[in-house]
Amino acid sequence: LTNALNDVLTRRGHQPASGETIRACVGHGARVMIEAALRRIGAEEDVDQMLVEFLVHYEANIAAESRPFPGAVEALEALAAEGATLAICTNKREHLSRKLLQELDLTRYFAGLAGRDTFPVSKPDPGHLIGTIGLAGGPERAIMVGDSDIDVMTANAAGIPIVMARFGYGPPAKDGARADAAIDDYEEL
């Protein structure tokens, strides 16, 4: 994400943004990242055009710098071995999510995947998470593992317990949202 954002910024003569600068925007969508970066540098640009360029670069380089968090694959394997049905509810576009999973060889772990464009709603709307659970076969019991304030708000709105990965992308939950538990690495999951 940082790589794609910096591509569109530097092609316009702007300084690149650090990963920490955009960290709080992850989960809110590429447009929000672009707008935040432009605000940070006090620049005005055609955000719609930047978004198009961002997505082209991102898709072409989707796994160039992306890696699972340490312990993530082992956690997926352990959960699957225990009989858990796994799904992904993301604000990344569905086709980009599928491409990233395929390039990282992670597709086989997930029974369902919903991106920001899979349903008429996306996170933090609870329908996005409930729809994702349905895509995975609608297990009677569900829990969300998330790493952003958007994830916590979504799970709270859906009435689904959430485990917050404190090592993830987003800032602490706000607006009264709360996680049911928190982990500092995937071994704790």
C-alpha positions in Angstrom: 0.0 0.0 0.0 2.8 2.4 0.9 4.6 1.5 -2.3 1.5 2.3 -4.4 0.8 5.5 -2.6 4.4 6.7 -2.9 4.4 5.9 -6.6 1.5 8.3 -7.2 2.9 11.0 -4.9 6.5 11.0 -6.3 5.3 11.0 -10.0 3.7 14.3 -9.1 6.9 15.7 -7.5 5.8 15.1 -3.9 7.9 13.6 -1.1 7.1 9.9 -0.4 5.0 9.1 2.7 6.3 6.9 5.5 4.5 3.7 6.4 3.9 5.2 9.8 2.3 8.2 8.3 -0.4 6.2 6.5 -0.7 3.4 9.0 -3.8 4.9 10.6 -5.5 5.1 7.2 -5.2 1.4 6.3 -8.6 -0.2 6.4 -10.4 2.9 5.4 -9.6 2.5 1.7 -7.1 3.8 -0.8 -8.9 7.1 -1.4 -8.7 8.0 2.3 -4.9 7.2 2.3 -4.4 9.4 -0.8 -6.4 12.3 0.8 -4.6 12.0 4.1 -1.2 12.0 2.3 -2.2 15.1 0.4 -3.4 16.9 3.5 -0.1 16.0 5.3 1.9 17.8 2.6 -0.6 20.6 1.9 -1.2 19.7 -1.7 -4.2 19.6 -3.9 -4.4 17.0 -6.7 -7.0 15.1 -8.7 -7.8 12.4 -6.1 -9.9 10.4 -8.6 -7.0 10.2 -11.1 -4.5 9.4 -8.3 -6.8 6.6 -7.2 -6.9 5.1 -10.7 -3.0 5.2 -10.8 -2.7 3.9 -7.3 -4.9 0.8 -8.1 -3.0 0.1 -11.3 0.4 0.2 -9.5 -1.0 -1.7 -6.5 -2.4 -4.5 -8.6 0.8 -4.9 -10.7 2.9 -5.0 -7.5 0.5 -6.5 -5.0 2.8 -9.0 -3.4 6.1 -7.3 -4.1 6.5 -6.2 -0.5 3.5 -7.9 1.2 4.1 -10.8 3.6 2.0 -12.5 6.2 2.7 -11.3 9.8 5.0 -13.7 11.7 3.0 -16.6 12.9 0.0 -15.9 10.7 0.3 -19.0 8.5 0.9 -21.3 11.5 -2.2 -19.8 13.2 -4.3 -20.4 10.1 -3.1 -24.0 10.0 -3.8 -24.5 13.7 -7.3 -23.0 13.4 -8.1 -25.1 10.4 -6.8 -28.3 12.1 -9.2 -27.5 15.0 -12.1 -27.3 12.5 -12.5 -23.6 12.3 -14.0 -22.2 9.1 -12.0 -19.1 8.1 -13.1 -16.1 6.0 -11.8 -12.7 5.1 -13.8 -9.5 5.5 -11.8 -6.6 4.0 -12.2 -3.1 2.7 -9.7 -4.0 -0.1 -11.5 -4.7 -3.4 -12.4 -8.4 -3.8 -10.4 -9.1 -6.9 -7.3 -7.5 -5.4 -7.8 -9.5 -2.2 -8.0 -12.8 -4.1 -4.9 -11.9 -6.2 -2.9 -11.1 -3.0 -4.0 -14.4 -1.4 -3.1 -16.3 -4.5 0.3 -14.7 -4.9 1.1 -15.4 -1.2 -0.3 -19.0 -1.5 -2.9 -18.5 1.2 -6.1 -19.0 -0.7 -6.6 -22.6 0.5 -7.2 -21.5 4.1 -10.3 -19.5 3.5 -13.9 -20.6 2.8 -15.1 -17.1 2.1 -13.9 -13.7 1.1 -15.7 -10.4 0.9 -14.1 -7.2 -0.3 -15.4 -3.6 -0.2 -17.2 -4.3 -3.5 -18.7 -7.7 -2.8 -21.9 -6.4 -1.1 -23.6 -3.0 -1.4 -22.0 -2.2 2.0 -18.5 -2.4 3.5 -16.9 -2.1 6.9 -17.9 -0.6 9.3 -21.4 -1.5 8.2 -22.2 -4.8 10.1 -23.8 -6.2 6.9 -20.3 -6.6 5.5 -19.2 -8.9 8.3 -22.5 -10.8 8.5 -22.4 -11.3 4.7 -18.9 -12.6 4.9 -19.9 -15.1 7.6 -22.7 -16.2 5.2 -20.2 -16.7 2.4 -18.2 -19.0 4.6 -21.2 -21.2 5.2 -22.8 -19.3 8.0 -21.4 -21.0 11.0 -23.5 -20.6 14.1 -20.7 -19.1 16.1 -18.3 -16.6 14.8 -15.5 -14.4 16.0 -13.6 -11.7 14.2 -9.9 -11.1 14.4 -9.1 -7.6 13.3 -6.3 -5.1 13.4 -8.0 -1.7 13.0 -10.6 0.6 14.6 -12.8 -0.1 11.6 -12.7 -3.9 12.4 -13.7 -3.2 16.1 -16.5 -0.9 15.1 -17.8 -3.5 12.5 -17.7 -6.4 14.9 -19.4 -4.4 17.7 -22.1 -3.3 15.3 -22.7 -6.9 14.1 -22.8 -8.2 17.7 -19.8 -10.5 16.9 -16.9 -10.9 19.4 -13.6 -9.4 18.2 -10.0 -10.1 19.1 -7.9 -7.1 18.3 -4.4 -7.8 16.9 -2.5 -4.9 18.6 0.4 -5.4 16.1 -1.8 -4.6 13.2 -2.4 -1.5 11.1 -4.9 0.7 12.7 -5.1 3.0 15.7 -6.9 2.0 18.9 -10.7 1.7 18.6 -12.6 4.9 19.0 -16.2 6.1 19.4 -16.9 3.7 22.3 -15.9 0.6 20.2 -14.2 -2.0 22.2 -12.4 -5.3 21.6 -13.4 -8.4 23.6 -9.8 -9.5 23.7 -6.4 -8.4 22.4 -3.3 -10.2 21.2 0.3 -9.1 20.6 1.2 -11.9 18.3 -0.5 -14.9 16.5 0.7 -17.4 19.1 -1.7 -15.8 21.6 -4.7 -16.4 19.2 
